[in-house]
Amino acid sequence: MLSRAANNLYWMSRHIERAENTARLLDVTYRMSLLPYHIRESEQTWAQPWALPLVISGLASGYYARHPGPLSADNVLRFMVLDAANP
């Protein structure tokens, strides 16, 4: 029974750590999106501030499959935090 409790504590702390890292990444992205930016070439759409957390976390293809069209902060936040289909 002790090993089962230790296993559950390990995985709970692991999930909390992942949630903290995701929250920190989205907080930094939000703060950076408040600064002015300019995309120099049209094929550099990954350089948009809200595309970077998707690229960093490896979720870009899943996001664009579910949300075609322009990238928005609301859609990225909803996809990364609340979407049940997002692993």
N, C-alpha and C positions, 0 to 999 in steps of 0.2 A: 504494500500500500504506500509505503514511503517513496518508492521509486516512481509510482504513478503520479503522486503529488509533485515530486521534483520535475517530472517530465512536463506536467501541466504548467508549472511555474516557468519552466524554461521557454515553452512555446508562447505563453502569455507575454513574457518579457520581450521575446523576439517580435511578436506582432506589435507591441507598443513601440518598440524601437523603429520598426518600419513606418508606423503611423507618424511618429515624430519626424523622421527624415522626410517623408512626403510633405508634411505640413511646413517644414522649414524650406523645402524647395519651392513650394507654392508661395510662401511668404516673400521669399527673395524675388521670385518672378513677378509678383504683384508690385513690389517696390521698384523693380527695374522697369516695369511697364509704364510707370508714371513719368519716366524720363523720356525726352524726345529721341526718336530714332529715325533712321532713313535707310531703306533698302536700296542699294546701288544697282543691283541687277535683278531682273524679274525672276530668274530661276533660283534666287536665294530666299525662297519663302520660309525655309527653316530658320532664318535669322530673325523672324518675328519673335518678340519676347514670349508670347504664349505657346510657341511651337517648341521652344527649348526644353521645358520639362517633359514634354512627350518624347522628344528625341533622347534625352538623357535617361529616362526610365524605360525606354524601349517600347513605348505604347503608341507611337505615331501611326503605324499601319492600322492598328485596331481602332484608333480614334477616327482616322480618315475614312475607314470603312463604314463606321456608324454615323459620322457627321460630315457628309460631303458639303462643300461650299466654303465660305469664308470662316476663318478661325476666330473664335470669340472667347473671351475670358470666362464667361459664364458656362459655356459648353465644356471647356477644358476642366474647370473646377468640378463641375457636375460629373464628368466622365472619370476623373482621377479619384474623387472622394466618395461619391454616392452611387455610382453605377454598379449594380450587382453583377453585370456581365464582365466587368473589368477584373482580371485576376489580381 
